């Protein structure tokens, strides 16, 4: 085979491979972006466009009334503040408690540590619905291992408050906490032991070594877990709608948006136009994910770098 023919064949193979990659990326991007694009198209439609046979993606009558209705019904700005406060609080507490647990599993060896860590990993695989009822009953009649009834004479109902989220975050038992502990453990195991030994020689204890030596070096793992925790808590509807019934957060407001809209229209909720209710709910979903999109635009570079350095994909 001549050199020119070989070069031509290699050039053709590179072109074919580039075309295949472009096709795969375009297909995956369409699958991911299609629901969002569809919701955007629906949100800017007028009610009349729902029944127009010629309107598919681009509406004939552009309108922002759906956004205004969703903002008013969801009490959006108060809901946004409450959701941000809840997600930020649980994120900080979860990152701190899971970092401490991950450091313990990585560096502090004790009898049964491997078995205990296996149980932590098992929590990643256990569906949350299997433990919902005992957790719910425990929070409904919270006794703190029998100490609270000795002081107040009765148990405390922690439901419909932020205390379930705070307590589970403090004890590294919050949403996806098992994954965060695993990330921190793997990261701390990658730090050379000589760094800790040098701190011990200088007279530092375990607590000082953790806070002043290990944590500053764990910035990639901290960024990864905080972003995961914040986004998952923001989008959570399972625990949020279970623990909170009257608080204004995104999950509860989105779930009740169609009903509240039908009440606002002054009609029977069962007789309301389902297509119009769905259109306004899609608009509410866009408003709910908008802050996450804005956050992603600013932190995407740090997030990708942190994922690479923590080795979560390896």
Secondary structure, 3 states (H helix, E strand, C coil): CCHHHHHHHHHHHHHHHHHHHHHHHHHHHHHHHHHHHHHHHHHCECHHHHHCCCCCCCCCCECCHHHHHHHHHHCHHHHHHHHHHHHHHHHHHHHHHHHHHHHHHHHCCCCCHHHHHHHHHHHHHCCHHHCHHHHHHHHHCECCCCHHHHHHCCCECCCCCCHHHHHHHHCCCCCCHHHHHHHHHHHHHCCCHHHHHHHHHCCCCHHHHHHHHHHHHCHHHHHHHHHHHHHHHHHCCHHHHHHCCCCCCHHHHHHCHHHHHHHHCCCCHHHCCHHHHHHHHHHHHHHHHHHHHHHHHHHHHHHHHHHHHHCCCC
